[in-house]
Amino acid sequence: MALSLLVGIDNNFKTKILAQALTKYETLADYNWILQCTLEATSNLSPVVLFTDGNLAMIAAVQKTYPQTRHLLCIYHITENVKKKAKSKLHGEMINNFIGDFHHMHNSYTQCQFESRYKEMLTKYKPCRTYLEKKLYPSRESWARYAIGKVFTAGVESTQWVEFINGVLKKHLDCGTLLKELVREVERELDKESYYKRLNDYYGSNPTISLPSAYDSIFKDIDSILKECLAPIPLSLQRVQMKQALLYQGTLITIDQYANPIDLKVNEPDNNPSDIVEYMYDMLQIRLQDLLSNLNNTEIQEI
């Protein structure tokens, strides 16, 4: 039997098991039934964003049962599939080059940039042309950074949260596990989540006094707004970013230098073919040229 888990992220950036289902098969009918049950249990409340792997039955079920949901694909599973395809179609250094160029294409910040890199890959890797045209390109709106960058995903780009829960359950289960034992393990995980929520609420209710920091001095006005809108853990993450902002390095340039991009020596981050995207938060995320691409030079007052 197949265990399906629907996992969400709460306001403390912690994993929450929202639903679980056991089915004999993993067909379109099975997934339709699972998703329909969630609608019945939540008075027709469908998720705003949903990540899944590339299972065709699940993709079809989401389109039918959750028509208003923005369905995105797990970049980890896509990357693994890209690696397998590269190893079956290419040889030598071309394998790593293909994987690296895929990451480069995936991280495109604009659609124009994506299309340009996609065409380069078509020309450079002809043995993989069919895979690029028939498999990756049609689903680009579900995984390319330019398409999902403006969608709130709480920093998620893969089904890693579900895989984590699966990993925890597998430590205690095997092929001989009884159904009641499976239910007991799932309930144990739910109890842990509930305990953490109560503990976090308790700590958040206690006032604390600390030494002045960057967020309550330099960014005092911004921090006061964030405190009204964010839960403790997301607030702490934003405060870390405020502290890091004091360590950023920048180079002063003139308007003339911006008008001549050749004069701008801004390096893009290297793509490690063996990794996925979510390790790159501390690396350069966007180039100045891309950030200002939609502005006229006359609108820029100072850089």
C-alpha positions as CSV (number, residue, x, y, z in Angstrom):
1,M,0.0,0.0,0.0
2,A,1.1,3.6,-0.6
3,L,1.2,6.2,2.1
4,S,0.5,9.7,0.9
5,L,1.3,12.7,3.2
6,L,0.1,16.3,2.7
7,V,2.5,18.5,4.6
8,G,2.3,22.3,5.2
9,I,4.5,24.9,6.9
10,D,3.0,26.9,9.8
11,N,3.7,30.5,10.9
12,N,6.8,29.3,12.8
13,F,8.3,27.7,9.6
14,K,7.8,24.2,11.1
15,T,6.4,21.2,9.3
16,K,2.8,20.2,9.9
17,I,1.2,17.0,8.8
18,L,-2.2,18.2,7.3
19,A,-3.5,14.9,6.0
20,Q,-2.4,11.3,5.4
21,A,-3.9,8.6,3.3
22,L,-3.3,4.9,2.6
23,T,-4.2,3.6,-0.9
24,K,-3.7,0.3,-2.6
25,Y,-2.4,2.0,-5.8
26,E,-1.1,5.3,-6.9
27,T,-3.5,6.0,-9.8
28,L,-5.4,9.0,-10.9
29,A,-8.5,7.7,-9.2
30,D,-6.6,7.2,-5.9
31,Y,-5.2,10.8,-6.0
32,N,-8.5,12.3,-6.9
33,W,-10.1,10.5,-3.9
34,I,-7.4,11.8,-1.6
35,L,-7.7,15.4,-2.7
36,Q,-11.5,15.3,-2.7
37,C,-11.4,14.1,0.9
38,T,-9.3,17.1,1.9
39,L,-11.9,19.4,0.3
40,E,-14.7,17.7,2.2
41,A,-12.7,18.0,5.5
42,T,-11.9,21.7,5.0
43,S,-15.2,23.0,3.5
44,N,-13.7,23.2,0.0
45,L,-10.5,24.9,1.1
46,S,-7.8,24.2,-1.5
47,P,-4.1,25.1,-1.0
48,V,-2.8,28.3,-2.7
49,V,0.5,26.6,-3.6
50,L,1.2,22.9,-3.8
51,F,4.5,21.1,-4.5
52,T,4.6,17.6,-5.8
53,D,7.1,15.4,-7.7
54,G,6.5,14.7,-11.4
55,N,4.0,11.9,-10.9
56,L,1.6,12.2,-13.9
57,A,-1.4,10.8,-12.0
58,M,-0.9,13.4,-9.2
59,I,-0.4,16.2,-11.7
60,A,-3.7,15.3,-13.4
61,A,-5.5,15.0,-10.1
62,V,-4.4,18.4,-8.9
63,Q,-5.5,20.0,-12.2
64,K,-8.9,18.4,-11.8
65,T,-9.6,18.7,-8.0
66,Y,-7.5,21.8,-7.2
67,P,-8.1,24.0,-10.3
68,Q,-7.3,27.2,-8.4
69,T,-4.1,25.9,-6.8
70,R,-0.7,27.0,-8.2
71,H,0.9,23.6,-8.8
72,L,4.7,23.6,-8.7
73,L,7.2,20.8,-9.3
74,C,9.9,19.7,-6.9
75,I,13.2,20.9,-8.2
76,Y,15.1,18.1,-6.4
77,H,13.2,15.4,-8.3
78,I,13.6,17.3,-11.6
79,T,17.4,17.6,-11.0
80,E,17.6,13.9,-10.2
81,N,15.8,13.2,-13.5
82,V,18.1,15.6,-15.4
83,K,21.2,13.7,-14.0
84,K,19.8,10.3,-15.1
85,K,19.0,11.7,-18.6
86,A,22.5,13.3,-18.9
87,K,24.2,10.0,-18.0
88,S,22.2,8.0,-20.5
89,K,22.6,10.5,-23.4
90,L,26.0,12.1,-22.9
91,H,29.5,11.2,-22.0
92,G,32.5,12.5,-20.1
93,E,32.5,16.2,-19.1
94,M,29.4,16.8,-21.2
95,I,27.4,15.2,-18.3
96,N,28.5,17.7,-15.7
97,N,28.3,20.5,-18.2
98,F,24.7,19.6,-19.0
99,I,23.7,19.5,-15.3
100,G,25.5,22.8,-14.6
101,D,23.8,24.5,-17.6
102,F,20.4,23.2,-16.4
103,H,21.0,24.9,-13.0
104,H,22.1,28.1,-14.8
105,M,18.9,28.0,-16.9
106,H,16.7,27.2,-13.9
107,N,18.1,30.2,-12.0
108,S,17.2,32.7,-14.7
109,Y,15.6,35.8,-13.2
110,T,13.7,36.8,-16.4
111,Q,11.8,34.9,-19.0
112,C,14.0,36.4,-21.8
113,Q,17.1,35.2,-19.9
114,F,15.5,31.7,-19.5
115,E,14.6,31.4,-23.2
116,S,18.1,32.5,-24.3
117,R,19.8,29.8,-22.0
118,Y,17.3,27.2,-23.2
119,K,18.1,27.8,-26.8
120,E,21.8,27.6,-26.0
121,M,21.2,24.2,-24.4
122,L,19.2,23.0,-27.5
123,T,22.2,23.8,-29.7
124,K,24.9,22.5,-27.3
125,Y,23.3,19.2,-26.3
126,K,21.6,17.8,-29.4
127,P,21.3,14.2,-27.9
128,C,19.1,15.7,-25.2
129,R,17.0,17.9,-27.5
130,T,13.9,15.7,-27.3
131,Y,14.1,15.6,-23.5
132,L,14.5,19.4,-23.3
133,E,11.6,20.1,-25.7
134,K,9.1,17.4,-24.6
135,K,9.8,17.1,-20.9
136,L,11.4,20.2,-19.3
137,Y,10.3,23.1,-21.4
138,P,6.5,22.4,-21.3
139,S,6.6,22.4,-17.5
140,R,8.9,25.4,-17.1
141,E,6.3,27.6,-15.4
142,S,6.2,25.1,-12.6
143,W,9.9,25.1,-11.7
144,A,11.9,27.9,-13.4
145,R,12.9,30.7,-11.0
146,Y,11.6,33.5,-13.1
147,A,8.1,31.9,-13.0
148,I,7.9,31.0,-9.3
149,G,10.0,33.8,-7.9
150,K,7.0,36.0,-7.2
151,V,4.9,33.2,-5.7
152,F,5.0,32.9,-1.9
153,T,6.4,29.5,-1.1
154,A,7.9,30.1,2.4
155,G,11.3,29.4,0.8
156,V,10.3,25.9,-0.5
157,E,11.4,24.7,-3.9
158,S,11.1,21.0,-3.3
159,T,9.1,18.3,-1.5
160,Q,11.9,18.0,1.1
161,W,9.5,18.6,4.0
162,V,7.5,15.5,3.0
163,E,10.6,13.5,2.5
164,F,11.8,14.4,6.0
165,I,8.6,13.1,7.5
166,N,8.9,10.0,5.4
167,G,12.4,9.5,6.6
168,V,11.3,9.8,10.2
169,L,8.5,7.2,9.7
170,K,10.8,4.8,7.8
171,K,13.1,4.6,10.8
172,H,10.3,2.9,12.8
173,L,8.6,1.0,10.0
174,D,9.3,-1.9,7.6
175,C,7.4,-4.2,5.3
176,G,6.1,-6.2,8.2
177,T,4.6,-3.2,10.1
178,L,0.9,-3.5,11.0
179,L,-1.5,-0.7,10.1
180,K,-2.1,0.2,13.8
181,E,1.7,0.6,14.2
182,L,1.8,3.0,11.3
183,V,-1.1,5.0,12.7
184,R,0.7,5.1,16.1
185,E,3.9,6.6,14.5
186,V,2.0,9.2,12.6
187,E,0.1,10.2,15.7
188,R,3.4,10.4,17.6
189,E,4.7,12.9,15.0
190,L,1.5,14.9,15.3
191,D,2.0,15.0,19.1
192,K,5.6,16.3,18.7
193,E,4.3,19.1,16.4
194,S,1.6,20.1,18.9
195,Y,4.1,20.1,21.8
196,Y,6.5,22.4,19.8
197,K,3.6,24.8,19.0
198,R,2.7,25.1,22.7
199,L,6.3,25.5,23.8
200,N,6.9,28.2,21.2
201,D,3.8,30.1,22.1
202,Y,4.9,30.0,25.8
203,Y,8.4,31.4,25.0
204,G,6.8,34.0,22.7
205,S,4.5,35.2,25.5
206,N,7.4,36.0,27.8
207,P,8.8,39.5,27.5
208,T,12.6,39.7,27.2
209,I,15.2,42.5,27.6
210,S,18.4,42.4,25.6
211,L,21.2,44.7,24.5
212,P,20.5,47.0,21.6
213,S,21.0,45.4,18.2
214,A,20.9,46.3,14.5
215,Y,17.2,45.6,14.2
216,D,16.2,47.8,17.2
217,S,18.5,50.7,16.4
218,I,19.3,51.0,12.7
219,F,16.2,49.2,11.4
220,K,13.9,50.2,14.3
221,D,11.0,51.4,12.1
222,I,11.1,48.3,9.9
223,D,11.3,46.0,12.9
224,S,8.3,47.6,14.6
225,I,6.2,46.7,11.5
226,L,7.6,43.2,11.3
227,K,6.8,42.5,14.9
228,E,3.1,43.3,14.2
229,C,2.9,41.0,11.2
230,L,5.2,38.0,11.9
231,A,5.4,35.1,14.3
232,P,8.5,34.8,16.5
233,I,10.5,32.4,14.2
234,P,10.0,34.3,10.9
235,L,10.7,37.5,12.8
236,S,14.0,36.1,14.0
237,L,14.9,35.1,10.5
238,Q,14.3,38.7,9.3
239,R,16.4,40.1,12.1
240,V,19.3,37.9,11.0
241,Q,19.0,39.3,7.5
242,M,19.1,42.8,9.0
243,K,22.4,42.0,10.8
244,Q,23.8,40.5,7.7
245,A,22.9,43.6,5.7
246,L,25.7,45.5,7.6
247,L,28.2,43.0,6.2
248,Y,27.3,43.3,2.5
249,Q,29.9,44.5,0.1
250,G,29.1,46.9,-2.6
251,T,30.9,48.8,-5.4
252,L,30.1,52.4,-6.2
253,I,29.5,52.9,-9.9
254,T,28.3,55.8,-12.1
255,I,25.3,56.1,-14.4
256,D,27.7,56.0,-17.3
257,Q,29.0,52.6,-16.1
258,Y,25.5,51.2,-15.9
259,A,24.7,52.5,-19.4
260,N,27.7,50.4,-20.6
261,P,27.3,46.9,-19.1
262,I,30.7,45.8,-20.4
263,D,32.2,48.1,-17.7
264,L,30.3,46.3,-15.0
265,K,32.3,43.3,-13.8
266,V,29.7,41.5,-11.7
267,N,30.3,37.8,-11.3
268,E,27.4,35.3,-11.2
269,P,27.4,32.5,-8.6
270,D,29.0,29.3,-9.7
271,N,26.5,26.4,-10.1
272,N,27.6,23.2,-8.5
273,P,26.0,20.4,-10.6
274,S,25.9,18.1,-7.6
275,D,23.6,20.3,-5.5
276,I,20.1,21.7,-5.7
277,V,19.0,25.3,-5.4
278,E,18.1,25.7,-1.7
279,Y,21.8,25.8,-0.6
280,M,22.4,29.1,-2.3
281,Y,20.7,31.6,0.0
282,D,24.0,33.3,1.1
283,M,25.2,33.6,-2.5
284,L,24.6,36.4,-4.9
285,Q,20.9,36.1,-5.9
286,I,20.5,38.7,-8.6
287,R,22.8,40.9,-10.8
288,L,22.5,44.6,-10.9
289,Q,21.9,44.5,-14.7
290,D,18.9,42.2,-14.2
291,L,17.5,44.2,-11.3
292,L,17.5,47.5,-13.3
293,S,16.7,45.9,-16.7
294,N,13.1,47.4,-16.8
295,L,14.2,51.0,-15.8
296,N,15.1,53.8,-18.1
297,N,18.5,55.5,-17.4
298,T,16.7,58.8,-16.8
299,E,14.7,57.3,-13.9
300,I,17.8,56.3,-12.0
301,Q,18.9,59.2,-9.7
302,E,21.7,57.5,-7.7
303,I,23.5,54.1,-7.5
